[in-house]
Amino acid sequence: MDISNILVTGGSVEEMERIIKETDIFGKKQWRFKAEEDVIEEDFYWADTYVAFAPTKNFTFGNIKWVHSTGAGVDKFLDRLDWKDDVLLTKTICSFGQRIGEFSLSYILKDCQHHDTFRELQTEKEWREDVPVPLAEKTAVIYGTGNIGQETAKILSFFGIKVYGVSLSGKQKEHFDEVYSTGDENTEILQKADYVISTMPLTEKTRKMFDYTFFEKLSGTGFINVGRGASVDSRALLDALDKGQLKFAVLDVFETEPLPETDTLWSHPKVYITPHISAVTTPEEGTECFLDTLINIDEGRDLTNIVDVNRGY
């Protein structure tokens, strides 16, 4: 594939422009760095490559033959666009797994070490023991066994947590004790799970997959969603919290972002909300991944970050 004209846009466009201009490859290509609101239709007929976190409102394929997402998720592209078969789609792969693994571990430790309990006891000036639980006595089930899920499993298993995986294919992966396919999960494992972590991409198969039926399989489980908000039925989640099927829920992603002020999730005592920060791509990381992909395309190397548009990830 011959790449010549590259259109870069999105919230980090100024930082990406600064970084790219300092590289040797800058002088070898034609570039347009534009704020989203400044992108016009002609840009899509000039460019053969589009680089952004999401398509602009006026996006058209024009002469585009490669789209690179500066995020790990690509649902913003595939949900909004009727994808052309001859257009390559790649995504950003960087330290997402490490960051999400640490994010998840922090809430697991918070639970095992009884942070909330001791904060309440301190407020009441009450001296009462509540012995912490070792991580080696805990079991986690991770939905999504790609790069992010595997890295999360690696981090959790390092600390002795028993980790199972669930994926659409059920293919066995490193760092998991065992991997099951969706729809064929081991119900006994889910009932024993202390924590369920979703790193699932958003596809038609994963939309609202965490529903009433799913939560009924759990008992006193901590639920952490760092995948996609639309994979969770919020009403079912709140019901599961009230019934004790879930001990708590950590939600970093939501179907609508920012989360509306009127949403009942804000005020539920067992819900912890973070504003989609479990794995923020820095401009440096995003640019590095894009440039690595560009160089690999120029040199005809195999790409490890191609998106299967039929699967959605």
Helices and strands as residue ranges (DSSP letters): E 5-8, H 13-21, G 24-28, E 30-33, G 36-38, H 41-46, E 49-52, E 66-69, H 75-78, E 88-90, H 96-112, H 115-124, G 135-137, E 139-143, H 147-158, E 162-167, E 178-181, H 187-192, E 195-198, H 212-215, E 221-225, G 229-231, H 234-243, E 246-251, G 264-267, E 271-273, H 283-298
